[in-house]
Amino acid sequence: MKTKVIQIIALTLPLITIITAQPGFPSSPNQAPIGGLGLLAAAGGAMALKKLYDHRKK
């Protein structure tokens, strides 16, 4: 039982330090735009529908 507690502490302590060391999000002017993501999703949906249509056609 004591070794399990020591193992849990030994494994979680490095993870906690890694999680807390992550940088925050940039301020408003430095954020990257996500333009064109809707077009990309629409194109993927169109390709999926075409494959489904072709598969049912056979």
C-alpha positions as CSV (number, residue, x, y, z in Angstrom):
1,M,0.0,0.0,0.0
2,K,2.8,2.4,0.9
3,T,4.6,1.7,-2.4
4,K,1.4,2.4,-4.4
5,V,1.1,5.8,-2.7
6,I,4.7,6.6,-3.4
7,Q,4.3,5.5,-7.0
8,I,1.3,7.7,-7.5
9,I,3.0,10.7,-6.0
10,A,6.1,10.0,-8.1
11,L,4.1,9.9,-11.3
12,T,1.7,12.8,-10.6
13,L,4.3,15.4,-9.4
14,P,6.0,15.7,-12.8
15,L,2.7,15.9,-14.6
16,I,1.5,18.7,-12.3
17,T,4.6,20.7,-13.1
18,I,4.2,20.2,-16.8
19,I,0.6,21.2,-16.8
20,T,1.2,24.4,-14.8
21,A,4.2,25.4,-17.0
22,Q,2.1,25.7,-20.1
23,P,2.0,29.3,-21.5
24,G,-1.4,31.1,-21.8
25,F,-3.2,32.2,-24.9
26,P,-1.9,35.2,-26.8
27,S,-3.6,38.5,-26.5
28,S,-6.3,39.6,-29.0
29,P,-4.1,41.1,-31.8
30,N,-1.7,38.1,-31.9
31,Q,-4.3,35.4,-32.4
32,A,-4.3,33.5,-35.6
33,P,-7.5,33.8,-37.8
34,I,-9.4,30.6,-38.6
35,G,-10.7,31.8,-42.0
36,G,-11.7,29.3,-44.6
37,L,-12.5,26.6,-42.0
38,G,-16.1,26.6,-43.1
39,L,-15.2,26.1,-46.7
40,L,-12.9,23.3,-45.8
41,A,-15.7,21.6,-43.8
42,A,-18.1,22.1,-46.7
43,A,-15.7,20.6,-49.2
44,G,-15.1,17.6,-47.0
45,G,-18.9,17.1,-46.6
46,A,-19.3,17.3,-50.4
47,M,-16.6,14.7,-51.0
48,A,-18.2,12.4,-48.4
49,L,-21.6,12.8,-50.1
50,K,-20.1,12.1,-53.5
51,K,-18.4,8.9,-52.3
52,L,-21.7,7.8,-50.7
53,Y,-23.6,8.5,-53.9
54,D,-21.0,6.6,-56.0
55,H,-21.0,3.7,-53.6
56,R,-24.8,3.3,-53.7
57,K,-24.8,3.7,-57.5
58,K,-22.7,0.5,-58.0
